[in-house]
Amino acid sequence: MAVLELTNISKHFGAIQAVNDVSLSIEPGQVVGLMGDNGAGKSTLVKMIAGNFRPSHGNMQLDGKELVLHKPAEA
């Protein structure tokens, strides 16, 4: 079972599409690196996981339970 699972995550800031339809599954003990061009949405994706931003679409699960963060302190 994945520790963290993101399914079809998207984030829009008005007309700007920062992250589009990202899915990611992280297993226990797995090490992951995010790589991509400048402006690809890496920081925005991490900020959604950290609770700074809420996804516009998609869902996040932590240990199989839906994860909805309203502020970083909840992460």
PDB file of N, CA, C and O in Angstrom:
ATOM      1  N   MET A   1       0.842  -1.177   0.000  1.00  0.00           N
ATOM      2  CA  MET A   1       0.000   0.000   0.000  1.00  0.00           C
ATOM      3  C   MET A   1       0.890   1.243   0.000  1.00  0.00           C
ATOM      4  O   MET A   1       1.895   1.298   0.709  1.00  0.00           O
ATOM      5  N   ALA A   2       0.514   2.228  -0.795  1.00  0.00           N
ATOM      6  CA  ALA A   2       1.271   3.472  -0.881  1.00  0.00           C
ATOM      7  C   ALA A   2       1.109   4.289   0.398  1.00  0.00           C
ATOM      8  O   ALA A   2       0.021   4.350   0.970  1.00  0.00           O
ATOM      9  N   VAL A   3       2.195   4.915   0.838  1.00  0.00           N
ATOM     10  CA  VAL A   3       2.141   5.822   1.982  1.00  0.00           C
ATOM     11  C   VAL A   3       1.471   7.119   1.545  1.00  0.00           C
ATOM     12  O   VAL A   3       0.610   7.649   2.247  1.00  0.00           O
ATOM     13  N   LEU A   4       1.870   7.622   0.388  1.00  0.00           N
ATOM     14  CA  LEU A   4       1.299   8.842  -0.169  1.00  0.00           C
ATOM     15  C   LEU A   4       0.898   8.565  -1.605  1.00  0.00           C
ATOM     16  O   LEU A   4       1.694   8.058  -2.394  1.00  0.00           O
ATOM     17  N   GLU A   5      -0.334   8.897  -1.939  1.00  0.00           N
ATOM     18  CA  GLU A   5      -0.812   8.696  -3.301  1.00  0.00           C
ATOM     19  C   GLU A   5      -1.545   9.942  -3.772  1.00  0.00           C
ATOM     20  O   GLU A   5      -2.490  10.402  -3.132  1.00  0.00           O
ATOM     21  N   LEU A   6      -1.100  10.479  -4.895  1.00  0.00           N
ATOM     22  CA  LEU A   6      -1.742  11.618  -5.535  1.00  0.00           C
ATOM     23  C   LEU A   6      -2.386  11.111  -6.812  1.00  0.00           C
ATOM     24  O   LEU A   6      -1.754  10.390  -7.585  1.00  0.00           O
ATOM     25  N   THR A   7      -3.637  11.480  -7.039  1.00  0.00           N
ATOM     26  CA  THR A   7      -4.359  11.002  -8.208  1.00  0.00           C
ATOM     27  C   THR A   7      -4.936  12.175  -8.979  1.00  0.00           C
ATOM     28  O   THR A   7      -5.784  12.909  -8.472  1.00  0.00           O
ATOM     29  N   ASN A   8      -4.469  12.344 -10.209  1.00  0.00           N
ATOM     30  CA  ASN A   8      -4.985  13.365 -11.131  1.00  0.00           C
ATOM     31  C   ASN A   8      -5.011  14.758 -10.505  1.00  0.00           C
ATOM     32  O   ASN A   8      -6.002  15.479 -10.626  1.00  0.00           O
ATOM     33  N   ILE A   9      -3.919  15.133  -9.836  1.00  0.00           N
ATOM     34  CA  ILE A   9      -3.828  16.429  -9.162  1.00  0.00           C
ATOM     35  C   ILE A   9      -3.595  17.537 -10.192  1.00  0.00           C
ATOM     36  O   ILE A   9      -2.728  17.422 -11.059  1.00  0.00           O
ATOM     37  N   SER A  10      -4.374  18.599 -10.084  1.00  0.00           N
ATOM     38  CA  SER A  10      -4.194  19.791 -10.911  1.00  0.00           C
ATOM     39  C   SER A  10      -4.301  21.018 -10.027  1.00  0.00           C
ATOM     40  O   SER A  10      -4.985  21.001  -9.004  1.00  0.00           O
ATOM     41  N   LYS A  11      -3.622  22.080 -10.426  1.00  0.00           N
ATOM     42  CA  LYS A  11      -3.709  23.348  -9.709  1.00  0.00           C
ATOM     43  C   LYS A  11      -3.726  24.484 -10.716  1.00  0.00           C
ATOM     44  O   LYS A  11      -2.848  24.592 -11.572  1.00  0.00           O
ATOM     45  N   HIS A  12      -4.745  25.332 -10.597  1.00  0.00           N
ATOM     46  CA  HIS A  12      -4.884  26.511 -11.450  1.00  0.00           C
ATOM     47  C   HIS A  12      -4.825  27.761 -10.590  1.00  0.00           C
ATOM     48  O   HIS A  12      -5.354  27.785  -9.478  1.00  0.00           O
ATOM     49  N   PHE A  13      -4.195  28.777 -11.096  1.00  0.00           N
ATOM     50  CA  PHE A  13      -4.215  30.108 -10.496  1.00  0.00           C
ATOM     51  C   PHE A  13      -4.858  31.009 -11.542  1.00  0.00           C
ATOM     52  O   PHE A  13      -4.170  31.563 -12.398  1.00  0.00           O
ATOM     53  N   GLY A  14      -6.173  31.153 -11.472  1.00  0.00           N
ATOM     54  CA  GLY A  14      -6.887  31.882 -12.519  1.00  0.00           C
ATOM     55  C   GLY A  14      -6.748  31.124 -13.828  1.00  0.00           C
ATOM     56  O   GLY A  14      -7.080  29.941 -13.902  1.00  0.00           O
ATOM     57  N   ALA A  15      -6.261  31.798 -14.861  1.00  0.00           N
ATOM     58  CA  ALA A  15      -6.090  31.164 -16.173  1.00  0.00           C
ATOM     59  C   ALA A  15      -4.773  30.397 -16.278  1.00  0.00           C
ATOM     60  O   ALA A  15      -4.547  29.699 -17.267  1.00  0.00           O
ATOM     61  N   ILE A  16      -3.907  30.514 -15.279  1.00  0.00           N
ATOM     62  CA  ILE A  16      -2.601  29.839 -15.304  1.00  0.00           C
ATOM     63  C   ILE A  16      -2.745  28.424 -14.759  1.00  0.00           C
ATOM     64  O   ILE A  16      -3.224  28.226 -13.642  1.00  0.00           O
ATOM     65  N   GLN A  17      -2.331  27.448 -15.549  1.00  0.00           N
ATOM     66  CA  GLN A  17      -2.375  26.053 -15.122  1.00  0.00           C
ATOM     67  C   GLN A  17      -0.971  25.672 -14.652  1.00  0.00           C
ATOM     68  O   GLN A  17      -0.081  25.426 -15.466  1.00  0.00           O
ATOM     69  N   ALA A  18      -0.781  25.625 -13.332  1.00  0.00           N
ATOM     70  CA  ALA A  18       0.543  25.365 -12.758  1.00  0.00           C
ATOM     71  C   ALA A  18       0.882  23.877 -12.739  1.00  0.00           C
ATOM     72  O   ALA A  18       2.027  23.501 -12.989  1.00  0.00           O
ATOM     73  N   VAL A  19      -0.095  23.037 -12.447  1.00  0.00           N
ATOM     74  CA  VAL A  19       0.086  21.582 -12.397  1.00  0.00           C
ATOM     75  C   VAL A  19      -1.104  20.965 -13.111  1.00  0.00           C
ATOM     76  O   VAL A  19      -2.246  21.358 -12.870  1.00  0.00           O
ATOM     77  N   ASN A  20      -0.846  20.002 -13.990  1.00  0.00           N
ATOM     78  CA  ASN A  20      -1.920  19.412 -14.776  1.00  0.00           C
ATOM     79  C   ASN A  20      -1.910  17.891 -14.689  1.00  0.00           C
ATOM     80  O   ASN A  20      -1.014  17.238 -15.223  1.00  0.00           O
ATOM     81  N   ASP A  21      -2.906  17.334 -14.019  1.00  0.00           N
ATOM     82  CA  ASP A  21      -3.182  15.895 -14.044  1.00  0.00           C
ATOM     83  C   ASP A  21      -1.975  15.037 -13.633  1.00  0.00           C
ATOM     84  O   ASP A  21      -1.566  14.144 -14.375  1.00  0.00           O
ATOM     85  N   VAL A  22      -1.416  15.308 -12.464  1.00  0.00           N
ATOM     86  CA  VAL A  22      -0.262  14.555 -11.961  1.00  0.00           C
ATOM     87  C   VAL A  22      -0.739  13.441 -11.036  1.00  0.00           C
ATOM     88  O   VAL A  22      -1.557  13.666 -10.145  1.00  0.00           O
ATOM     89  N   SER A  23      -0.222  12.249 -11.258  1.00  0.00           N
ATOM     90  CA  SER A  23      -0.477  11.119 -10.364  1.00  0.00           C
ATOM     91  C   SER A  23       0.875  10.598  -9.880  1.00  0.00           C
ATOM     92  O   SER A  23       1.833  10.512 -10.648  1.00  0.00           O
ATOM     93  N   LEU A  24       0.935  10.252  -8.597  1.00  0.00           N
ATOM     94  CA  LEU A  24       2.188   9.827  -7.977  1.00  0.00           C
ATOM     95  C   LEU A  24       1.858   8.884  -6.837  1.00  0.00           C
ATOM     96  O   LEU A  24       0.930   9.129  -6.067  1.00  0.00           O
ATOM     97  N   SER A  25       2.616   7.809  -6.730  1.00  0.00           N
ATOM     98  CA  SER A  25       2.430   6.856  -5.645  1.00  0.00           C
ATOM     99  C   SER A  25       3.790   6.598  -5.006  1.00  0.00           C
ATOM    100  O   SER A  25       4.742   6.218  -5.688  1.00  0.00           O
ATOM    101  N   ILE A  26       3.876   6.808  -3.696  1.00  0.00           N
ATOM    102  CA  ILE A  26       5.134   6.605  -2.973  1.00  0.00           C
ATOM    103  C   ILE A  26       4.945   5.479  -1.962  1.00  0.00           C
ATOM    104  O   ILE A  26       4.078   5.546  -1.091  1.00  0.00           O
ATOM    105  N   GLU A  27       5.766   4.455  -2.094  1.00  0.00           N
ATOM    106  CA  GLU A  27       5.698   3.280  -1.232  1.00  0.00           C
ATOM    107  C   GLU A  27       6.573   3.489   0.007  1.00  0.00           C
ATOM    108  O   GLU A  27       7.475   4.326  -0.016  1.00  0.00           O
ATOM    109  N   PRO A  28       6.323   2.743   1.085  1.00  0.00           N
ATOM    110  CA  PRO A  28       7.164   2.861   2.280  1.00  0.00           C
ATOM    111  C   PRO A  28       8.641   2.614   1.950  1.00  0.00           C
ATOM    112  O   PRO A  28       8.974   1.648   1.263  1.00  0.00           O
ATOM    113  N   GLY A  29       9.513   3.483   2.438  1.00  0.00           N
ATOM    114  CA  GLY A  29      10.946   3.347   2.218  1.00  0.00           C
ATOM    115  C   GLY A  29      11.442   3.846   0.876  1.00  0.00           C
ATOM    116  O   GLY A  29      12.650   3.881   0.645  1.00  0.00           O
ATOM    117  N   GLN A  30      10.547   4.228  -0.005  1.00  0.00           N
ATOM    118  CA  GLN A  30      10.930   4.693  -1.334  1.00  0.00           C
ATOM    119  C   GLN A  30      11.449   6.130  -1.267  1.00  0.00           C
ATOM    120  O   GLN A  30      10.897   6.969  -0.554  1.00  0.00           O
ATOM    121  N   VAL A  31      12.505   6.397  -2.011  1.00  0.00           N
ATOM    122  CA  VAL A  31      13.064   7.746  -2.113  1.00  0.00           C
ATOM    123  C   VAL A  31      12.715   8.281  -3.491  1.00  0.00           C
ATOM    124  O   VAL A  31      12.920   7.601  -4.496  1.00  0.00           O
ATOM    125  N   VAL A  32      12.183   9.509  -3.541  1.00  0.00           N
ATOM    126  CA  VAL A  32      11.720  10.085  -4.799  1.00  0.00           C
ATOM    127  C   VAL A  32      12.372  11.437  -5.018  1.00  0.00           C
ATOM    128  O   VAL A  32      12.503  12.225  -4.081  1.00  0.00           O
ATOM    129  N   GLY A  33      12.778  11.711  -6.237  1.00  0.00           N
ATOM    130  CA  GLY A  33      13.291  13.024  -6.626  1.00  0.00           C
ATOM    131  C   GLY A  33      12.385  13.609  -7.691  1.00  0.00           C
ATOM    132  O   GLY A  33      11.984  12.907  -8.619  1.00  0.00           O
ATOM    133  N   LEU A  34      12.056  14.885  -7.568  1.00  0.00           N
ATOM    134  CA  LEU A  34      11.253  15.568  -8.579  1.00  0.00           C
ATOM    135  C   LEU A  34      12.187  16.351  -9.487  1.00  0.00           C
ATOM    136  O   LEU A  34      12.969  17.180  -9.023  1.00  0.00           O
ATOM    137  N   MET A  35      12.100  16.085 -10.773  1.00  0.00           N
ATOM    138  CA  MET A  35      12.949  16.760 -11.744  1.00  0.00           C
ATOM    139  C   MET A  35      12.077  17.326 -12.847  1.00  0.00           C
ATOM    140  O   MET A  35      11.050  16.747 -13.201  1.00  0.00           O
ATOM    141  N   GLY A  36      12.491  18.454 -13.383  1.00  0.00           N
ATOM    142  CA  GLY A  36      11.770  19.039 -14.505  1.00  0.00           C
ATOM    143  C   GLY A  36      12.273  20.433 -14.804  1.00  0.00           C
ATOM    144  O   GLY A  36      13.062  21.004 -14.052  1.00  0.00           O
ATOM    145  N   ASP A  37      11.805  20.965 -15.909  1.00  0.00           N
ATOM    146  CA  ASP A  37      12.185  22.307 -16.333  1.00  0.00           C
ATOM    147  C   ASP A  37      11.673  23.353 -15.361  1.00  0.00           C
ATOM    148  O   ASP A  37      10.768  23.093 -14.569  1.00  0.00           O
ATOM    149  N   ASN A  38      12.260  24.536 -15.431  1.00  0.00           N
ATOM    150  CA  ASN A  38      11.745  25.674 -14.674  1.00  0.00           C
ATOM    151  C   ASN A  38      10.298  25.916 -15.084  1.00  0.00           C
ATOM    152  O   ASN A  38       9.969  25.897 -16.270  1.00  0.00           O
ATOM    153  N   GLY A  39       9.443  26.142 -14.105  1.00  0.00           N
ATOM    154  CA  GLY A  39       8.037  26.399 -14.392  1.00  0.00           C
ATOM    155  C   GLY A  39       7.213  25.152 -14.641  1.00  0.00           C
ATOM    156  O   GLY A  39       6.060  25.252 -15.061  1.00  0.00           O
ATOM    157  N   ALA A  40       7.784  23.966 -14.389  1.00  0.00           N
ATOM    158  CA  ALA A  40       7.066  22.716 -14.644  1.00  0.00           C
ATOM    159  C   ALA A  40       6.037  22.388 -13.569  1.00  0.00           C
ATOM    160  O   ALA A  40       5.173  21.538 -13.788  1.00  0.00           O
ATOM    161  N   GLY A  41       6.111  23.048 -12.404  1.00  0.00           N
ATOM    162  CA  GLY A  41       5.136  22.814 -11.347  1.00  0.00           C
ATOM    163  C   GLY A  41       5.648  22.005 -10.176  1.00  0.00           C
ATOM    164  O   GLY A  41       4.863  21.605  -9.316  1.00  0.00           O
ATOM    165  N   LYS A  42       6.945  21.754 -10.121  1.00  0.00           N
ATOM    166  CA  LYS A  42       7.514  20.962  -9.023  1.00  0.00           C
ATOM    167  C   LYS A  42       7.238  21.593  -7.665  1.00  0.00           C
ATOM    168  O   LYS A  42       6.752  20.925  -6.752  1.00  0.00           O
ATOM    169  N   SER A  43       7.545  22.867  -7.534  1.00  0.00           N
ATOM    170  CA  SER A  43       7.337  23.562  -6.250  1.00  0.00           C
ATOM    171  C   SER A  43       5.868  23.631  -5.890  1.00  0.00           C
ATOM    172  O   SER A  43       5.506  23.480  -4.723  1.00  0.00           O
ATOM    173  N   THR A  44       5.023  23.855  -6.872  1.00  0.00           N
ATOM    174  CA  THR A  44       3.581  23.911  -6.618  1.00  0.00           C
ATOM    175  C   THR A  44       3.078  22.562  -6.129  1.00  0.00           C
ATOM    176  O   THR A  44       2.252  22.506  -5.219  1.00  0.00           O
ATOM    177  N   LEU A  45       3.560  21.475  -6.717  1.00  0.00           N
ATOM    178  CA  LEU A  45       3.162  20.138  -6.290  1.00  0.00           C
ATOM    179  C   LEU A  45       3.579  19.892  -4.841  1.00  0.00           C
ATOM    180  O   LEU A  45       2.782  19.396  -4.045  1.00  0.00           O
ATOM    181  N   VAL A  46       4.811  20.234  -4.497  1.00  0.00           N
ATOM    182  CA  VAL A  46       5.292  20.053  -3.125  1.00  0.00           C
ATOM    183  C   VAL A  46       4.492  20.926  -2.164  1.00  0.00           C
ATOM    184  O   VAL A  46       4.188  20.497  -1.051  1.00  0.00           O
ATOM    185  N   LYS A  47       4.150  22.129  -2.573  1.00  0.00           N
ATOM    186  CA  LYS A  47       3.362  23.020  -1.716  1.00  0.00           C
ATOM    187  C   LYS A  47       1.952  22.474  -1.489  1.00  0.00           C
ATOM    188  O   LYS A  47       1.372  22.709  -0.428  1.00  0.00           O
ATOM    189  N   MET A  48       1.390  21.756  -2.453  1.00  0.00           N
ATOM    190  CA  MET A  48       0.086  21.114  -2.229  1.00  0.00           C
ATOM    191  C   MET A  48       0.224  19.987  -1.212  1.00  0.00           C
ATOM    192  O   MET A  48      -0.634  19.835  -0.342  1.00  0.00           O
ATOM    193  N   ILE A  49       1.285  19.201  -1.307  1.00  0.00           N
ATOM    194  CA  ILE A  49       1.521  18.120  -0.350  1.00  0.00           C
ATOM    195  C   ILE A  49       1.753  18.693   1.048  1.00  0.00           C
ATOM    196  O   ILE A  49       1.348  18.095   2.045  1.00  0.00           O
ATOM    197  N   ALA A  50       2.411  19.862   1.116  1.00  0.00           N
ATOM    198  CA  ALA A  50       2.720  20.493   2.404  1.00  0.00           C
ATOM    199  C   ALA A  50       1.560  21.302   2.975  1.00  0.00           C
ATOM    200  O   ALA A  50       1.647  21.784   4.105  1.00  0.00           O
ATOM    201  N   GLY A  51       0.481  21.459   2.218  1.00  0.00           N
ATOM    202  CA  GLY A  51      -0.684  22.175   2.727  1.00  0.00           C
ATOM    203  C   GLY A  51      -0.705  23.660   2.444  1.00  0.00           C
ATOM    204  O   GLY A  51      -1.607  24.357   2.908  1.00  0.00           O
ATOM    205  N   ASN A  52       0.276  24.174   1.686  1.00  0.00           N
ATOM    206  CA  ASN A  52       0.274  25.596   1.341  1.00  0.00           C
ATOM    207  C   ASN A  52      -0.801  25.928   0.309  1.00  0.00           C
ATOM    208  O   ASN A  52      -1.410  26.996   0.370  1.00  0.00           O
ATOM    209  N   PHE A  53      -1.034  25.023  -0.634  1.00  0.00           N
ATOM    210  CA  PHE A  53      -2.050  25.192  -1.673  1.00  0.00           C
ATOM    211  C   PHE A  53      -2.979  23.994  -1.648  1.00  0.00           C
ATOM    212  O   PHE A  53      -2.560  22.884  -1.321  1.00  0.00           O
ATOM    213  N   ARG A  54      -4.234  24.216  -1.990  1.00  0.00           N
ATOM    214  CA  ARG A  54      -5.173  23.105  -2.167  1.00  0.00           C
ATOM    215  C   ARG A  54      -5.264  22.787  -3.651  1.00  0.00           C
ATOM    216  O   ARG A  54      -5.285  23.705  -4.471  1.00  0.00           O
ATOM    217  N   PRO A  55      -5.319  21.516  -4.016  1.00  0.00           N
ATOM    218  CA  PRO A  55      -5.458  21.171  -5.433  1.00  0.00           C
ATOM    219  C   PRO A  55      -6.774  21.706  -5.999  1.00  0.00           C
ATOM    220  O   PRO A  55      -7.786  21.747  -5.299  1.00  0.00           O
ATOM    221  N   SER A  56      -6.753  22.113  -7.263  1.00  0.00           N
ATOM    222  CA  SER A  56      -7.979  22.517  -7.945  1.00  0.00           C
ATOM    223  C   SER A  56      -8.804  21.286  -8.303  1.00  0.00           C
ATOM    224  O   SER A  56     -10.035  21.323  -8.284  1.00  0.00           O
ATOM    225  N   HIS A  57      -8.113  20.194  -8.631  1.00  0.00           N
ATOM    226  CA  HIS A  57      -8.765  18.931  -8.995  1.00  0.00           C
ATOM    227  C   HIS A  57      -7.910  17.778  -8.482  1.00  0.00           C
ATOM    228  O   HIS A  57      -6.729  17.949  -8.183  1.00  0.00           O
ATOM    229  N   GLY A  58      -8.524  16.606  -8.386  1.00  0.00           N
ATOM    230  CA  GLY A  58      -7.816  15.408  -7.970  1.00  0.00           C
ATOM    231  C   GLY A  58      -7.873  15.210  -6.470  1.00  0.00           C
ATOM    232  O   GLY A  58      -8.481  15.997  -5.746  1.00  0.00           O
ATOM    233  N   ASN A  59      -7.224  14.136  -6.010  1.00  0.00           N
ATOM    234  CA  ASN A  59      -7.215  13.886  -4.570  1.00  0.00           C
ATOM    235  C   ASN A  59      -5.868  13.343  -4.113  1.00  0.00           C
ATOM    236  O   ASN A  59      -5.076  12.821  -4.896  1.00  0.00           O
ATOM    237  N   MET A  60      -5.647  13.488  -2.819  1.00  0.00           N
ATOM    238  CA  MET A  60      -4.434  12.999  -2.175  1.00  0.00           C
ATOM    239  C   MET A  60      -4.852  12.034  -1.075  1.00  0.00           C
ATOM    240  O   MET A  60      -5.847  12.254  -0.385  1.00  0.00           O
ATOM    241  N   GLN A  61      -4.078  10.958  -0.920  1.00  0.00           N
ATOM    242  CA  GLN A  61      -4.326   9.996   0.147  1.00  0.00           C
ATOM    243  C   GLN A  61      -3.033   9.766   0.918  1.00  0.00           C
ATOM    244  O   GLN A  61      -1.955   9.650   0.335  1.00  0.00           O
ATOM    245  N   LEU A  62      -3.162   9.703   2.231  1.00  0.00           N
ATOM    246  CA  LEU A  62      -2.046   9.391   3.115  1.00  0.00           C
ATOM    247  C   LEU A  62      -2.423   8.141   3.889  1.00  0.00           C
ATOM    248  O   LEU A  62      -3.423   8.134   4.607  1.00  0.00           O
ATOM    249  N   ASP A  63      -1.633   7.084   3.751  1.00  0.00           N
ATOM    250  CA  ASP A  63      -1.925   5.790   4.386  1.00  0.00           C
ATOM    251  C   ASP A  63      -3.336   5.311   4.061  1.00  0.00           C
ATOM    252  O   ASP A  63      -4.018   4.761   4.926  1.00  0.00           O
ATOM    253  N   GLY A  64      -3.780   5.515   2.820  1.00  0.00           N
ATOM    254  CA  GLY A  64      -5.070   5.019   2.365  1.00  0.00           C
ATOM    255  C   GLY A  64      -6.266   5.875   2.747  1.00  0.00           C
ATOM    256  O   GLY A  64      -7.399   5.533   2.410  1.00  0.00           O
ATOM    257  N   LYS A  65      -6.037   6.975   3.438  1.00  0.00           N
ATOM    258  CA  LYS A  65      -7.134   7.860   3.847  1.00  0.00           C
ATOM    259  C   LYS A  65      -7.025   9.176   3.091  1.00  0.00           C
ATOM    260  O   LYS A  65      -5.928   9.691   2.875  1.00  0.00           O
ATOM    261  N   GLU A  66      -8.176   9.715   2.689  1.00  0.00           N
ATOM    262  CA  GLU A  66      -8.172  10.974   1.954  1.00  0.00           C
ATOM    263  C   GLU A  66      -7.490  12.069   2.767  1.00  0.00           C
ATOM    264  O   GLU A  66      -7.733  12.214   3.965  1.00  0.00           O
ATOM    265  N   LEU A  67      -6.649  12.824   2.107  1.00  0.00           N
ATOM    266  CA  LEU A  67      -5.883  13.885   2.749  1.00  0.00           C
ATOM    267  C   LEU A  67      -6.363  15.225   2.210  1.00  0.00           C
ATOM    268  O   LEU A  67      -6.183  15.531   1.032  1.00  0.00           O
ATOM    269  N   VAL A  68      -6.976  16.025   3.086  1.00  0.00           N
ATOM    270  CA  VAL A  68      -7.421  17.373   2.727  1.00  0.00           C
ATOM    271  C   VAL A  68      -6.770  18.330   3.711  1.00  0.00           C
ATOM    272  O   VAL A  68      -7.078  18.318   4.903  1.00  0.00           O
ATOM    273  N   LEU A  69      -5.878  19.149   3.206  1.00  0.00           N
ATOM    274  CA  LEU A  69      -5.137  20.080   4.056  1.00  0.00           C
ATOM    275  C   LEU A  69      -5.625  21.502   3.817  1.00  0.00           C
ATOM    276  O   LEU A  69      -5.770  21.931   2.672  1.00  0.00           O
ATOM    277  N   HIS A  70      -5.877  22.228   4.893  1.00  0.00           N
ATOM    278  CA  HIS A  70      -6.321  23.612   4.784  1.00  0.00           C
ATOM    279  C   HIS A  70      -5.215  24.598   5.130  1.00  0.00           C
ATOM    280  O   HIS A  70      -5.303  25.780   4.797  1.00  0.00           O
ATOM    281  N   LYS A  71      -4.168  24.108   5.802  1.00  0.00           N
ATOM    282  CA  LYS A  71      -3.034  24.961   6.173  1.00  0.00           C
ATOM    283  C   LYS A  71      -1.822  24.067   6.428  1.00  0.00           C
ATOM    284  O   LYS A  71      -1.979  22.882   6.719  1.00  0.00           O
ATOM    285  N   PRO A  72      -0.625  24.621   6.323  1.00  0.00           N
ATOM    286  CA  PRO A  72       0.586  23.818   6.495  1.00  0.00           C
ATOM    287  C   PRO A  72       0.672  23.090   7.834  1.00  0.00           C
ATOM    288  O   PRO A  72       1.240  22.000   7.894  1.00  0.00           O
ATOM    289  N   ALA A  73       0.132  23.650   8.893  1.00  0.00           N
ATOM    290  CA  ALA A  73       0.212  23.002  10.206  1.00  0.00           C
ATOM    291  C   ALA A  73      -0.485  21.641  10.217  1.00  0.00           C
ATOM    292  O   ALA A  73      -0.161  20.791  11.046  1.00  0.00           O
ATOM    293  N   GLU A  74      -1.431  21.426   9.313  1.00  0.00           N
ATOM    294  CA  GLU A  74      -2.142  20.147   9.241  1.00  0.00           C
ATOM    295  C   GLU A  74      -1.317  19.074   8.543  1.00  0.00           C
ATOM    296  O   GLU A  74      -1.605  17.884   8.672  1.00  0.00           O
ATOM    297  N   ALA A  75      -0.294  19.490   7.808  1.00  0.00           N
ATOM    298  CA  ALA A  75       0.533  18.525   7.082  1.00  0.00           C
ATOM    299  C   ALA A  75       1.412  17.772   8.064  1.00  0.00           C
ATOM    300  O   ALA A  75       2.189  16.907   7.660  1.00  0.00           O
TER     301      ALA A  75
END
